[in-house]
Amino acid sequence: MRFESSIDINAPAEKVWALVDKLEEWPQWMPSIKKIERLSKGPLTVGSQLSVTAKVSRLTVKLLMTITEFVPERNVVMQGKALGTNLTRFYTLEPVNGKTRVIIGGDVSGALAWLARRGGQEISAEIALAVKTRIEGSE
């Protein structure tokens, strides 16, 4: 089951990436994300692991995510598991006419995939809007 949100941001991909790459700061400006912790040393890359605590619907969920694809200023894909559900999340930045299209989404499968899809869609839309507001509001 797939979900996805996209939004155009009036800024170059490098500026958007600089905000997206500061994962530990996300909880400061995104209500559903309670905590993000890098479990791997050094910069993010394929194989890096993150612990993510998020409030989805009325549940607080803790995820261990492993980065499976990583192209700086372009694309990040990560995989994890929670509540018997397999989750793949992706974050893609596409330059479009001097702006950046941010596409955030994922795929879920497993026992509670329908619930994870709904929550994933909500959080994806929230992240996209929060990034836009944070970047465009700071200009």
N, C-alpha and C positions, 0 to 999 in steps of 0.2 A: 504494500500500500504506500503510495507516494504522496508527498505534500511539498508545497513550494510557495514562496512569496518573493516578489521582486519589487524594487523601487529604484528610481533614477535619482542620483545625488549630484548636485551642482559642485563637483570637485573632481580633481584628477584621482586616478586609482591609487597613486602613492599616498595621498592624504587619507583616503578611506582605509587603506591597508594599515597605516600607522595607528589608527584607532582600533581596528579589528585585531591587530597583533598584540595589543595590550590587554590580554585576556583577564588578567587578575583584577583589572579596573572595571570590568563589565558590571559587577554588582552595584557599583556606585551610581550608575545611570540607567540600569535596566532592572525593574522591580521583580521580574520572574527568576532572574539569575541570582541566587543567594551566595554562591561561592564558586570560584574556579581556581584550581591549584595545579601548577605544573609539577608533575611527579618526576619528570626527566630533567636532567641538568642541561644547560646550554640552550641555544635557540631552538625554536620549533622546527621539526623536520619529520620525515617519514619515520615511524617508530616511536615518536614522542608520545608520552601518556599524560592525560589530564584527568583530574577528578572534578566533576561538575555537580553541584547541588542546585537544583532548580525546583521551583514551585509550579507544578503543572496541574491545572484545574484546582482541586483542593488538596492534592497530594504533594508532599515534598519528596523528590526522587534524587538519589545519588547515583551518578553514572561514572564508570571508568571508561574513558574514551581513548582509543589509540589512533594516531594519525596514519592513514594509509596512502594518501596522496598529498603532495605539498609543492606548490609552485608559488614562490613569493610574489605578492602584489597581483595574484591571479586566481588561485584555487587552493582550497583545503578540503579534504575529505577525511572523516574520522568514523570509526565504528566502535560500538559498545553494546552492552546488554543491561537491561533492567526489568524487573518484574516478569521474567520469562519472555521478554520481547527483545529481538535483535534490532538494533538501530544503526542506521548509517546517516550521518549528517554531512551536508556540503555547504560551502560558502564560496561563491564565485563572483569575481569582479570583472566586468566587461566595459572597456572604454567605448562610449557612444557619443559622438559629436561634442567632445570636450567635457562630457560628464562621465559618470561611472554608474553603470547598472549593477546593482547588488542583487544577487539571486541566492536565497537561503532556503534550504529545504532538506529533504531526506526520504528515506525508505524505511519502513518497519515491517516486521513479520513476527509471528508467534501468537501466543495465547491472547494477549491483550493488545494486539496490533491496532484495533479500531480506536482504543483509548489513547494509545501512544501517538497515533496519527493525528487525532484531534488536538492533543496537547502540543505536539510538534508543530502543527500548523499555526496555532496561537502564538507560540514562542517565536517562530520564524517571522511572522508578521510584526511582532513586537520588536525584535532585534532590528529588522529592516527600517522601521520607522524611527527607532531610537538612534540608530547610526545617522540617518538623514538629519534628524533634529539636532543631534550633537555637533555634526559637522557644519551644517548650514546656519545653525544658530550661533556659531562661534565666529562667523565671518563679519 
